[in-house]
Amino acid sequence: MDLVTRALYSFAAGTHTPAMLRYVGLGYRRFGIQPTKSPPRVNWEIFAVVSGQCAPVLPKEESPLLKANTLWVFPPGSAHGWTGNERHRAYITVFHFGVVPPQLEAAVREQGYLALPLDAPERRRLVALAKQMRPEFQQPTNFSNLMYQSVLIELALLVLRKLPILQKPLPPSPAKRTVEAATAWFGANLASTPSVAQVAREVHVSSSTLRRMFRETRRESPARVFARLRLEASMKLMSESSLKLEEVAAECGYSCASDFCRSFRSVMKITPAVWRRTVLSGPGYVRK
């Protein structure tokens, strides 16, 4: 198992948030005749055209460039649509996830979105994964989240191994261990709203050292990582329980429901209530 694979499986083993597969689809689309439009996405989108041509329609982009054999990854908040060739169909696969591994998130956030070429075996594998997951998504079982996690890791590996950034060595293990410990401690103490200084004390480093370690290992600040942990915890609670927004806010360390709604909307571009209705209305959802 290479370093990238080990890192992603560490994410799967260490996270308390399931892969949160929100949608899976495949088949022929006539985007050239029936282009799609969308409000800001509420989930991560991993979209591939495996035959034919299509292209994302991005805000302020007048002439989208049609591509064949391409995989795109878009983060939540993206308001793109899809278009295609007017005379020919495109066969596509699409997966929506509530969360993705931090390695993939960092790579996408850095560039806004990713567009990567696919070879024939990769295209066949994407179709096979979508066919495998569609019945699992429509009728979930006790093992569904494990299967979703496995598919998410495979998709993340497919994307990340195509990026030059992965040729860089992993950060020193002491810093990585400290960052992992800080992240785990924060996640276990969300409700008490710990500060970066408090977290640093718990892992026996200074605040400045902790910030440096996060920049080295995660390429982002601890405050940003902690804010995302709060957001992911809130999404998990809203999708798996009937807690009121005030209760979700308290569980996740927000000062009040209004603070929670502002923070959620700043990232997701929609309110928690709208996001929750969107999730609950999707096929395959089962409230616990």
C-alpha positions as CSV (number, residue, x, y, z in Angstrom):
1,M,0.0,0.0,0.0
2,D,1.6,3.3,-1.1
3,L,1.7,6.5,1.0
4,V,-1.3,8.1,-0.6
5,T,-3.5,5.0,0.0
6,R,-2.4,4.7,3.6
7,A,-3.2,8.4,4.2
8,L,-6.7,8.0,2.7
9,Y,-7.4,4.8,4.7
10,S,-6.3,6.6,7.8
11,F,-9.0,9.1,7.0
12,A,-11.6,6.3,6.7
13,A,-10.5,4.7,9.9
14,G,-10.2,7.9,12.0
15,T,-13.2,9.9,10.9
16,H,-16.5,9.8,12.8
17,T,-18.4,11.1,9.8
18,P,-19.6,8.5,7.3
19,A,-18.9,9.0,3.6
20,M,-22.5,10.4,3.3
21,L,-23.3,9.3,-0.3
22,R,-26.1,11.6,-1.3
23,Y,-26.7,10.6,-4.9
24,V,-25.4,8.3,-7.5
25,G,-26.4,8.2,-11.2
26,L,-25.4,7.0,-14.6
27,G,-26.7,6.7,-18.1
28,Y,-27.2,8.7,-21.3
29,R,-27.9,12.4,-21.1
30,R,-28.8,14.9,-23.9
31,F,-27.3,18.0,-22.3
32,G,-27.0,19.6,-25.7
33,I,-30.7,19.6,-26.1
34,Q,-31.6,19.8,-22.4
35,P,-28.8,21.6,-20.6
36,T,-29.1,21.6,-16.8
37,K,-29.0,24.6,-14.4
38,S,-28.4,24.4,-10.7
39,P,-28.5,26.5,-7.6
40,P,-25.3,26.2,-5.5
41,R,-24.6,22.5,-4.9
42,V,-25.0,21.2,-1.3
43,N,-22.6,18.3,-1.8
44,W,-19.3,17.4,-3.4
45,E,-19.9,16.3,-7.0
46,I,-17.6,13.8,-8.8
47,F,-18.9,13.7,-12.4
48,A,-17.4,11.9,-15.4
49,V,-18.3,11.7,-19.1
50,V,-17.3,8.2,-20.2
51,S,-18.6,8.5,-23.8
52,G,-19.7,11.5,-25.9
53,Q,-18.9,15.0,-24.8
54,C,-20.2,17.5,-22.2
55,A,-18.9,20.5,-20.2
56,P,-19.8,22.3,-17.0
57,V,-21.5,25.7,-17.5
58,L,-19.8,28.0,-15.0
59,P,-21.0,31.4,-13.9
60,K,-19.8,34.2,-16.2
61,E,-18.4,31.6,-18.7
62,E,-19.9,32.2,-22.2
63,S,-18.5,29.4,-24.3
64,P,-18.0,26.1,-22.4
65,L,-15.4,23.8,-24.0
66,L,-16.9,20.3,-24.5
67,K,-14.7,17.5,-23.4
68,A,-14.7,13.7,-23.8
69,N,-13.3,11.1,-21.3
70,T,-13.0,13.6,-18.5
71,L,-13.7,13.6,-14.7
72,W,-14.7,16.7,-12.8
73,V,-14.7,17.4,-9.1
74,F,-16.7,20.3,-7.7
75,P,-17.0,21.4,-4.1
76,P,-20.2,22.4,-2.3
77,G,-21.3,25.8,-3.2
78,S,-20.6,25.5,-6.9
79,A,-23.5,26.7,-9.0
80,H,-22.5,25.1,-12.4
81,G,-24.8,23.4,-14.8
82,W,-24.1,21.0,-17.7
83,T,-24.2,21.3,-21.5
84,G,-23.3,19.0,-24.4
85,N,-23.4,18.3,-28.1
86,E,-26.7,19.0,-29.6
87,R,-26.6,16.0,-32.0
88,H,-25.1,13.3,-29.8
89,R,-25.8,11.9,-26.3
90,A,-23.2,11.6,-23.6
91,Y,-23.0,8.7,-21.1
92,I,-22.1,10.0,-17.7
93,T,-21.6,8.8,-14.1
94,V,-22.1,11.1,-11.1
95,F,-21.5,10.7,-7.4
96,H,-22.5,13.3,-4.7
97,F,-20.9,13.0,-1.2
98,G,-21.5,15.1,1.9
99,V,-17.8,15.0,2.8
100,V,-14.5,14.0,1.1
101,P,-11.0,13.1,2.4
102,P,-9.0,16.2,3.4
103,Q,-6.4,15.5,0.8
104,L,-9.0,15.7,-2.0
105,E,-10.7,18.7,-0.4
106,A,-7.4,20.6,-0.2
107,A,-6.6,19.9,-3.9
108,V,-10.0,21.0,-5.1
109,R,-10.2,24.1,-2.9
110,E,-6.8,25.2,-4.2
111,Q,-7.9,25.3,-7.8
112,G,-11.7,25.9,-7.4
113,Y,-12.5,22.6,-9.2
114,L,-10.7,19.8,-11.0
115,A,-11.0,18.5,-14.6
116,L,-8.9,15.4,-15.3
117,P,-8.5,13.0,-18.3
118,L,-9.7,9.4,-18.0
119,D,-8.4,6.3,-19.8
120,A,-10.6,3.4,-20.9
121,P,-10.0,1.2,-17.8
122,E,-10.8,4.1,-15.6
123,R,-14.0,4.9,-17.5
124,R,-15.1,1.3,-17.2
125,R,-14.4,1.2,-13.5
126,L,-16.5,4.4,-12.9
127,V,-19.5,2.8,-14.7
128,A,-19.0,-0.4,-12.6
129,L,-18.9,1.6,-9.4
130,A,-22.0,3.5,-10.2
131,K,-23.9,0.3,-11.1
132,Q,-22.7,-1.3,-7.9
133,M,-23.8,1.6,-5.7
134,R,-27.1,2.5,-7.3
135,P,-29.1,-0.5,-5.7
136,E,-27.1,-0.1,-2.5
137,F,-28.1,3.6,-2.4
138,Q,-31.7,3.0,-3.1
139,Q,-32.1,0.2,-0.5
140,P,-29.5,0.8,2.2
141,T,-28.3,-1.9,4.5
142,N,-26.2,-2.1,7.7
143,F,-23.1,-2.3,5.5
144,S,-24.0,0.6,3.2
145,N,-21.8,3.2,4.9
146,L,-18.8,0.9,4.7
147,M,-19.4,0.5,0.9
148,Y,-19.9,4.2,0.5
149,Q,-16.6,4.9,2.3
150,S,-14.8,2.3,0.1
151,V,-16.1,3.9,-3.1
152,L,-15.2,7.4,-1.9
153,I,-11.6,6.3,-1.2
154,E,-11.3,4.6,-4.6
155,L,-12.6,7.8,-6.3
156,A,-10.3,10.0,-4.3
157,L,-7.3,7.8,-5.2
158,L,-8.3,8.0,-8.8
159,V,-8.2,11.8,-8.7
160,L,-5.3,12.4,-6.4
161,R,-2.9,10.1,-8.2
162,K,-3.3,12.3,-11.2
163,L,-2.1,15.4,-9.4
164,P,1.6,16.5,-9.2
165,I,1.1,17.5,-5.6
166,L,1.3,13.9,-4.6
167,Q,4.9,13.7,-5.6
168,K,5.8,15.8,-2.6
169,P,6.9,13.8,0.5
170,L,4.4,13.6,3.4
171,P,5.1,15.9,6.3
172,P,7.3,14.8,9.3
173,S,5.5,12.3,11.4
174,P,5.7,14.2,14.7
175,A,3.9,17.2,13.2
176,K,1.3,14.9,11.6
177,R,0.7,13.1,14.9
178,T,0.2,16.4,16.7
179,V,-2.2,17.7,14.1
180,E,-4.2,14.4,14.2
181,A,-4.3,14.5,18.0
182,A,-5.4,18.2,17.9
183,T,-8.1,17.4,15.4
184,A,-9.4,14.4,17.3
185,W,-9.5,16.3,20.6
186,F,-11.4,19.2,19.0
187,G,-13.9,16.9,17.4
188,A,-14.5,15.2,20.8
189,N,-15.1,18.6,22.5
190,L,-17.1,20.5,19.9
191,A,-19.8,21.5,22.3
192,S,-17.5,23.4,24.6
193,T,-16.3,25.6,21.7
194,P,-12.5,25.3,22.4
195,S,-10.2,27.9,21.0
196,V,-7.0,27.2,19.1
197,A,-5.0,28.1,22.2
198,Q,-7.0,25.5,24.3
199,V,-6.4,22.8,21.7
200,A,-2.7,23.7,21.6
201,R,-2.4,23.3,25.3
202,E,-4.1,19.9,25.1
203,V,-1.5,18.6,22.7
204,H,1.4,20.3,24.5
205,V,2.5,22.9,21.9
206,S,2.2,26.6,21.6
207,S,-0.5,28.2,19.5
208,S,2.0,29.4,16.9
209,T,3.6,25.9,16.7
210,L,0.2,24.3,16.2
211,R,-0.7,26.8,13.4
212,R,2.7,26.1,11.7
213,M,2.1,22.3,12.0
214,F,-1.4,22.6,10.4
215,R,0.1,24.7,7.5
216,E,2.8,22.1,7.0
217,T,0.5,19.0,7.1
218,R,-2.9,20.3,6.0
219,R,-1.9,23.4,4.1
220,E,-4.6,25.3,6.0
221,S,-5.1,26.9,9.4
222,P,-6.4,25.1,12.5
223,A,-9.3,27.5,12.7
224,R,-10.4,26.6,9.2
225,V,-10.1,22.9,9.9
226,F,-12.0,23.2,13.2
227,A,-14.8,25.2,11.4
228,R,-15.2,22.5,8.9
229,L,-15.4,19.8,11.6
230,R,-18.2,21.8,13.2
231,L,-20.0,22.0,9.9
232,E,-19.6,18.3,9.1
233,A,-20.8,17.4,12.6
234,S,-23.9,19.6,12.1
235,M,-24.6,17.9,8.7
236,K,-24.3,14.5,10.3
237,L,-26.7,15.4,13.1
238,M,-29.2,17.0,10.8
239,S,-29.2,14.0,8.4
240,E,-29.3,11.3,11.1
241,S,-31.5,12.8,13.8
242,S,-34.6,15.0,14.3
243,L,-32.8,17.5,16.6
244,K,-33.9,21.1,16.2
245,L,-31.5,23.6,14.8
246,E,-31.0,25.1,18.2
247,E,-29.9,21.7,19.6
248,V,-27.7,21.0,16.6
249,A,-26.0,24.4,17.2
250,A,-25.4,23.6,20.8
251,E,-24.0,20.1,20.1
252,C,-21.6,21.5,17.5
253,G,-20.3,24.5,19.5
254,Y,-22.1,27.4,17.9
255,S,-23.2,30.2,20.2
256,C,-26.8,30.0,19.0
257,A,-29.0,28.9,16.1
258,S,-28.5,32.3,14.3
259,D,-24.7,31.9,14.5
260,F,-25.0,28.3,13.2
261,C,-27.2,29.4,10.3
262,R,-24.8,32.3,9.3
263,S,-21.8,30.0,9.4
264,F,-23.5,27.2,7.5
265,R,-24.8,29.6,4.8
266,S,-21.5,31.2,4.3
267,V,-20.0,27.9,3.2
268,M,-23.0,26.0,1.7
269,K,-24.8,29.1,0.2
270,I,-28.1,27.8,1.6
271,T,-29.6,27.6,5.1
272,P,-29.4,24.5,7.2
273,A,-33.2,24.1,7.0
274,V,-33.1,24.0,3.2
275,W,-30.0,21.7,3.2
276,R,-31.9,19.3,5.6
277,R,-35.0,19.2,3.4
278,T,-32.8,18.5,0.3
279,V,-31.1,15.6,2.1
280,L,-34.2,14.1,3.5
281,S,-36.0,14.3,0.2
282,G,-33.2,12.3,-1.6
283,P,-33.7,8.6,-2.6
284,G,-32.3,6.1,-0.3
285,Y,-32.3,8.2,2.9
286,V,-33.3,6.4,6.1
287,R,-33.6,8.4,9.3
288,K,-32.1,6.7,12.3
